Amino acid sequence: MVTVTILVFDYALSAAVMGINDLLYFAGNHYARLNSRREGALFNIRIASCDGQPIKIMNNLTLNPHCAISDIEASDVYLVPTITGGIEKTLQKNPWLIECLQKAADTDCLIGSNSNGSFFLAEAGLLENKQATTFWDDVNLFRERYPQIDLRPDQLLIHDGNILCDAGGTAWFDLGLYLVELFCDHQTAMDSAKYFLVDLERSTQFSYSPLSSKKYHGDHIVRDIQQWMEDHYNTNVRIDDLCEQFGLSNRSLVRRFKQATGITPLNYLQDVRLDSASRLLVQSNQTIEKITHEVGYEDISSFTRLFKRRTGFSPSGYRARFRAVHVPRN
């Protein structure tokens, strides 16, 4: 079971708190049914406040947490929701949360923030030498307070080491689905997105694909190689070219890549191509033959065989099933 702790405070955004609670609850139960888990739901979600007492949220409402933070002995994931009150005042009034994050950082857990909840992560010193993102309207304040942090406000979701940040608004959907991808599987993330009617094209920076979980590592050179492959997957990519590009020997590149991602560079390239093909099948009217060539394959039969092995569907079958949830943009 994966334990997820949502840390709440006065004037936290209730939609983010309850939304990610509902998403993970659904996904955990759905995954359990799909895999006949006798242990029950995969996620154990706990909403924790400083003392376990109700917190104030907008419009004179209250939110009742499950417990106090002192009741949480350990957690696989800690999440900080959006701050809707004054940011500096909220940081000053909640030193317990900053201390909690600092203690959590010494464990193997994941720590994530929604929107300007990233201010708590920065205040706790967790974003040093890491990339981060935050709510667009708080970018100037963030940079003023934490000039040393590599802030990427154009990114919807960033995963660097054991830290996750999203850019705000309903981006907690993306954060939640990313966690589902990491701890469950691609199918559960897809099913959860469709259940909640989440647009599968929300961001060019993040898509709900098996590639997401392959970037959960700390080797920055391998991540650069992955990005290069994602930018050039439809060309004739050769390992020798990658070695020359990134200054590594063939043996060293393959070893580091497999150690970081669990698969070889060529297998990753195949995943990138098939992932791109799956999006084109849903989002465009291109023929399967044209899609085959566009993603870097020459032989349609080989592409069809690889695609079916990965998804369980033929290209035409995949298009028929998933196109129903795609809403084209004008």
LUMZANU-415453 format. One line per field, with one value per residue (C-alpha): x negated, y negated, z negated; residue number from 1; residue in one letter. Coordinates in Angstrom, 3 decimals, padded with zeros to 6 digits, always signed. Layout:
N
u	X, ...
v	Y, ...
w	Z, ...
n	NUM, ...
res	A, ...
END
This chain:
330
u	+000.000, -001.202, -000.679, +000.082, +000.218, +001.869, +000.679, +003.415, +003.425, +005.807, +006.796, +005.378, +007.277, +009.976, +010.452, +006.836, +007.051, +010.288, +009.631, +006.379, +007.906, +010.786, +008.525, +006.113, +008.960, +010.617, +007.354, +006.262, +009.548, +009.707, +006.168, +007.060, +010.062, +008.085, +005.351, +007.491, +005.542, +006.559, +004.978, +007.584, +007.018, +003.444, +003.440, +003.933, +004.672, +004.460, +005.294, +003.233, +003.227, +000.953, +003.132, +005.872, +008.382, +010.598, +009.036, +010.633, +011.063, +012.645, +016.230, +016.522, +016.266, +014.238, +012.374, +011.991, +008.638, +008.172, +005.474, +002.684, -000.724, -002.121, +000.071, -001.782, -004.770, -005.870, -004.521, -005.544, -004.275, -003.740, -001.673, -001.300, +001.796, +002.267, +002.044, +005.104, +004.325, +001.312, -001.759, -004.233, -001.747, -000.868, -004.535, -005.066, -002.031, -002.920, -006.474, -005.238, -004.724, -008.199, -009.677, -007.618, -008.958, -012.542, -012.176, -010.487, -013.380, -015.660, -013.571, -012.964, -009.550, -008.272, -007.359, -005.018, -003.330, -000.359, -000.635, -002.209, -002.464, -005.986, -006.798, -006.689, -009.137, -011.451, -011.196, -012.169, -015.265, -014.087, -014.460, -018.171, -019.920, -016.575, -014.180, -010.781, -007.591, -004.828, -001.628, -002.129, -000.842, -003.413, -006.504, -007.943, -007.533, -009.069, -012.109, -012.472, -012.451, -014.434, -016.715, -018.995, -016.241, -015.962, -012.321, -010.648, -007.212, -006.479, -006.449, -003.158, -004.783, -008.372, -009.871, -013.430, -014.870, -012.272, -010.494, -007.342, -005.950, -002.978, -002.075, +001.307, +004.986, +006.253, +002.700, +003.240, +004.929, +001.595, -000.263, +002.241, +002.218, -001.566, -001.515, +000.953, -001.424, -004.352, -002.678, -000.022, -000.355, +000.449, +003.874, +005.026, +003.842, +005.731, +008.893, +008.712, +008.248, +011.280, +013.373, +012.718, +013.001, +009.484, +008.172, +005.320, +003.627, +003.408, -000.292, -003.077, -005.371, -003.488, -001.405, -000.009, -002.365, -004.689, -007.588, -006.821, -007.967, -011.215, -012.375, -012.221, -015.983, -018.781, -021.105, -020.883, -022.933, -020.569, -017.610, -019.286, -019.693, -016.040, -014.999, -017.199, -015.657, -012.163, -013.038, -014.594, -012.768, -011.504, -015.041, -017.586, -018.850, -022.042, -023.797, -027.097, -025.527, -024.324, -027.788, -029.359, -026.655, -027.011, -030.668, -030.182, -031.476, -028.960, -029.386, -029.132, -026.036, -024.143, -025.156, -024.157, -020.923, -019.811, -020.826, -018.751, -015.665, -015.632, -015.688, -018.188, -018.383, -016.971, -014.027, -013.382, -013.475, -010.903, -008.704, -008.975, -007.958, -005.030, -003.893, -003.910, -002.013, +000.668, +001.251, +001.413, +003.926, +006.237, +005.599, +005.352, +007.003, +003.725, +003.624, +001.842, -000.695, -001.520, -001.749, -004.109, -006.530, -006.077, -007.232, -010.315, -009.279, -009.487, -007.614, -003.907, -003.706, -006.634, -005.102, -001.709, -003.281, -005.264, -002.268, +000.013, -002.611, -002.844, +000.801, +002.770, +004.521, +003.868, +003.383, +006.908, +008.337, +006.544, +007.923, +011.458, +011.327, +009.651, +010.789, +014.185, +012.629, +010.764, +012.351, +010.715, +009.717, +010.819
v	+000.000, -003.513, -006.056, -009.593, -012.464, -015.742, -018.552, -021.127, -024.550, -027.492, -028.802, -025.888, -025.440, -022.907, -021.948, -020.812, -018.925, -017.091, -016.768, -014.852, -012.858, -011.794, -011.087, -008.874, -007.153, -006.251, -005.217, -003.088, -001.215, -000.842, +000.550, +002.999, +004.273, +004.608, +006.577, +008.534, +007.108, +008.892, +006.085, +003.635, +000.124, -000.781, -004.282, -005.054, -008.796, -010.816, -014.510, -015.893, -019.291, -020.618, -019.427, -017.411, -020.205, -021.568, -024.200, -027.295, -027.500, -030.085, -031.277, -030.540, -026.777, -024.277, -021.130, -018.237, -016.424, -012.757, -013.336, -015.503, -015.417, -013.810, -010.776, -010.136, -007.904, -007.600, -008.327, -007.413, -010.743, -014.156, -016.756, -020.482, -022.167, -025.727, -028.704, -030.947, -033.399, -035.691, -033.649, -035.241, -035.215, -031.585, -030.584, -032.386, -030.758, -027.203, -026.375, -022.859, -022.181, -023.388, -021.199, -018.241, -018.667, -018.917, -015.674, -013.981, -014.999, -012.696, -009.673, -007.997, -009.622, -011.828, -015.416, -017.379, -020.770, -022.203, -025.745, -028.166, -025.382, -025.252, -028.207, -025.775, -023.474, -026.400, -027.635, -024.167, -024.217, -021.323, -023.082, -023.843, -022.722, -021.609, -022.861, -024.028, -025.659, -027.643, -029.595, -032.190, -035.087, -034.387, -034.078, -037.501, -036.952, -033.491, -034.794, -037.664, -035.331, -032.470, -033.858, -030.810, -028.358, -027.348, -028.366, -027.191, -028.919, -027.741, -024.121, -022.605, -019.781, -019.188, -016.098, -016.567, -013.962, -013.281, -016.628, -017.256, -020.719, -021.725, -025.160, -025.691, -025.846, -022.390, -021.123, -018.944, -016.653, -016.311, -015.793, -013.164, -011.319, -011.376, -009.644, -007.100, -006.476, -005.983, -003.755, -001.996, -001.789, -003.538, -001.942, -003.063, -006.621, -006.586, -005.207, -007.741, -010.631, -009.509, -008.982, -012.567, -013.895, -015.294, -016.442, -014.111, -016.984, -019.373, -020.073, -019.602, -019.208, -016.240, -013.476, -010.449, -007.962, -005.230, -007.543, -009.675, -007.106, -006.486, -009.976, -009.218, -009.252, -011.663, -011.233, -014.603, -013.453, -010.542, -012.947, -015.152, -012.098, -011.213, -014.733, -014.648, -011.345, -012.748, -015.713, -013.588, -010.247, -010.415, -010.567, -007.804, -007.757, -005.768, -004.978, -006.166, -009.571, -009.789, -008.879, -011.643, -014.139, -013.572, -012.624, -009.066, -005.745, -003.255, -001.002, -003.853, -005.345, -002.059, -001.207, -004.594, -004.725, -001.282, -001.930, -005.150, -004.067, -000.283, +000.100, -000.329, -003.503, -001.656, -000.367, -003.915, -005.197, -002.557, -003.685, -007.314, -006.414, -004.273, -006.920, -009.533, -007.142, -006.592, -010.352, -010.775, -007.940, -009.727, -013.335, -013.244, -011.809, -010.649, -007.167, -004.453, -004.222, -007.926, -007.732, -004.759, -006.794, -009.983, -008.345, -006.804, -003.335, -002.100, +001.188, +001.048, +004.694, +004.306, +001.123, +002.837, +005.804, +003.572, +001.320, +004.249, +005.815, +002.580, +001.464, +004.660, +003.054, +002.849, -000.783, -000.871, +000.740, -001.787, -004.658, -003.285, -002.879, -006.091, -008.579, -008.759, -010.661, -013.143, -016.565, -018.347, -021.983, -024.634
w	+000.000, +000.868, -001.907, -000.752, -003.270, -002.248, -004.540, -005.172, -006.797, -007.115, -003.676, -001.734, +001.535, +000.722, +004.393, +004.600, +001.297, +002.007, +005.726, +005.415, +002.552, +004.818, +007.800, +005.875, +004.044, +007.355, +009.021, +006.065, +005.946, +009.723, +009.805, +007.039, +009.021, +012.241, +010.509, +008.009, +005.077, +001.902, -000.099, +001.217, +002.538, +003.451, +001.923, -001.753, -001.762, -004.966, -005.257, -008.153, -009.862, -012.573, -015.464, -013.782, -014.270, -011.459, -009.224, -007.741, -004.002, -001.715, -002.020, -005.754, -005.316, -007.315, -006.342, -008.767, -008.477, -009.256, -011.847, -013.241, -011.591, -014.758, -014.018, -010.742, -011.443, -007.817, -004.347, -000.811, +000.522, -001.071, +000.803, +000.125, +001.642, +002.913, +000.560, +001.051, -001.781, -002.005, -001.130, -003.533, -006.406, -005.720, -005.755, -009.063, -010.692, -009.712, -010.811, -011.648, -007.949, -007.021, -009.755, -008.541, -004.990, -006.223, -008.160, -005.195, -002.945, -004.937, -003.891, -000.528, -000.063, +002.758, +001.862, +004.098, +004.241, +006.062, +007.404, +004.902, +002.339, +003.774, +001.500, -001.430, +000.370, +001.071, -002.518, -003.732, -001.511, +000.635, +003.995, +003.770, +006.986, +008.403, +011.021, +009.820, +011.009, +009.332, +009.987, +012.746, +010.624, +007.880, +010.091, +009.222, +005.477, +005.747, +007.616, +005.168, +002.152, +003.699, +006.445, +006.285, +007.314, +010.969, +011.522, +014.741, +014.740, +018.291, +017.126, +015.989, +014.029, +012.960, +011.347, +010.142, +007.796, +005.131, +005.656, +007.697, +008.465, +010.592, +011.882, +010.261, +010.970, +011.848, +012.406, +009.345, +011.889, +013.681, +010.430, +009.315, +012.625, +012.615, +009.227, +010.585, +013.498, +011.126, +008.550, +010.636, +014.403, +017.656, +018.049, +014.600, +015.335, +018.653, +017.059, +014.228, +016.659, +018.650, +015.521, +014.413, +018.001, +017.948, +021.322, +022.241, +024.124, +021.186, +021.633, +024.118, +021.103, +019.723, +021.175, +019.435, +021.022, +019.784, +020.659, +017.601, +015.071, +017.007, +015.998, +012.282, +011.757, +010.924, +013.921, +015.684, +018.680, +019.269, +019.007, +021.627, +023.854, +023.341, +024.302, +027.405, +028.456, +027.899, +030.136, +032.908, +032.674, +036.276, +037.698, +038.126, +034.522, +034.000, +030.721, +032.206, +032.894, +029.283, +028.010, +030.070, +029.094, +025.341, +025.073, +023.824, +025.018, +026.375, +023.369, +020.856, +022.494, +022.575, +018.999, +017.557, +019.540, +018.426, +014.823, +014.758, +016.703, +016.530, +020.314, +023.159, +025.283, +028.296, +026.250, +025.038, +028.614, +029.519, +026.632, +027.740, +031.292, +030.196, +027.721, +030.488, +032.762, +030.118, +029.869, +033.630, +033.898, +031.461, +032.397, +036.192, +039.300, +040.802, +042.278, +040.343, +043.158, +042.873, +039.073, +039.391, +041.493, +039.479, +036.219, +037.804, +039.018, +042.595, +042.398, +041.460, +040.421, +038.004, +036.584, +036.152, +034.383, +031.993, +031.322, +030.491, +028.231, +026.253, +026.074, +026.596, +029.570, +033.264, +034.426, +035.858, +032.705, +030.493, +032.573, +032.344, +028.572, +027.446, +030.040, +028.334, +025.427, +027.627, +028.076, +031.024, +030.545, +032.991
n	1, 2, 3, 4, 5, 6, 7, 8, 9, 10, 11, 12, 13, 14, 15, 16, 17, 18, 19, 20, 21, 22, 23, 24, 25, 26, 27, 28, 29, 30, 31, 32, 33, 34, 35, 36, 37, 38, 39, 40, 41, 42, 43, 44, 45, 46, 47, 48, 49, 50, 51, 52, 53, 54, 55, 56, 57, 58, 59, 60, 61, 62, 63, 64, 65, 66, 67, 68, 69, 70, 71, 72, 73, 74, 75, 76, 77, 78, 79, 80, 81, 82, 83, 84, 85, 86, 87, 88, 89, 90, 91, 92, 93, 94, 95, 96, 97, 98, 99, 100, 101, 102, 103, 104, 105, 106, 107, 108, 109, 110, 111, 112, 113, 114, 115, 116, 117, 118, 119, 120, 121, 122, 123, 124, 125, 126, 127, 128, 129, 130, 131, 132, 133, 134, 135, 136, 137, 138, 139, 140, 141, 142, 143, 144, 145, 146, 147, 148, 149, 150, 151, 152, 153, 154, 155, 156, 157, 158, 159, 160, 161, 162, 163, 164, 165, 166, 167, 168, 169, 170, 171, 172, 173, 174, 175, 176, 177, 178, 179, 180, 181, 182, 183, 184, 185, 186, 187, 188, 189, 190, 191, 192, 193, 194, 195, 196, 197, 198, 199, 200, 201, 202, 203, 204, 205, 206, 207, 208, 209, 210, 211, 212, 213, 214, 215, 216, 217, 218, 219, 220, 221, 222, 223, 224, 225, 226, 227, 228, 229, 230, 231, 232, 233, 234, 235, 236, 237, 238, 239, 240, 241, 242, 243, 244, 245, 246, 247, 248, 249, 250, 251, 252, 253, 254, 255, 256, 257, 258, 259, 260, 261, 262, 263, 264, 265, 266, 267, 268, 269, 270, 271, 272, 273, 274, 275, 276, 277, 278, 279, 280, 281, 282, 283, 284, 285, 286, 287, 288, 289, 290, 291, 292, 293, 294, 295, 296, 297, 298, 299, 300, 301, 302, 303, 304, 305, 306, 307, 308, 309, 310, 311, 312, 313, 314, 315, 316, 317, 318, 319, 320, 321, 322, 323, 324, 325, 326, 327, 328, 329, 330
res	M, V, T, V, T, I, L, V, F, D, Y, A, L, S, A, A, V, M, G, I, N, D, L, L, Y, F, A, G, N, H, Y, A, R, L, N, S, R, R, E, G, A, L, F, N, I, R, I, A, S, C, D, G, Q, P, I, K, I, M, N, N, L, T, L, N, P, H, C, A, I, S, D, I, E, A, S, D, V, Y, L, V, P, T, I, T, G, G, I, E, K, T, L, Q, K, N, P, W, L, I, E, C, L, Q, K, A, A, D, T, D, C, L, I, G, S, N, S, N, G, S, F, F, L, A, E, A, G, L, L, E, N, K, Q, A, T, T, F, W, D, D, V, N, L, F, R, E, R, Y, P, Q, I, D, L, R, P, D, Q, L, L, I, H, D, G, N, I, L, C, D, A, G, G, T, A, W, F, D, L, G, L, Y, L, V, E, L, F, C, D, H, Q, T, A, M, D, S, A, K, Y, F, L, V, D, L, E, R, S, T, Q, F, S, Y, S, P, L, S, S, K, K, Y, H, G, D, H, I, V, R, D, I, Q, Q, W, M, E, D, H, Y, N, T, N, V, R, I, D, D, L, C, E, Q, F, G, L, S, N, R, S, L, V, R, R, F, K, Q, A, T, G, I, T, P, L, N, Y, L, Q, D, V, R, L, D, S, A, S, R, L, L, V, Q, S, N, Q, T, I, E, K, I, T, H, E, V, G, Y, E, D, I, S, S, F, T, R, L, F, K, R, R, T, G, F, S, P, S, G, Y, R, A, R, F, R, A, V, H, V, P, R, N
END
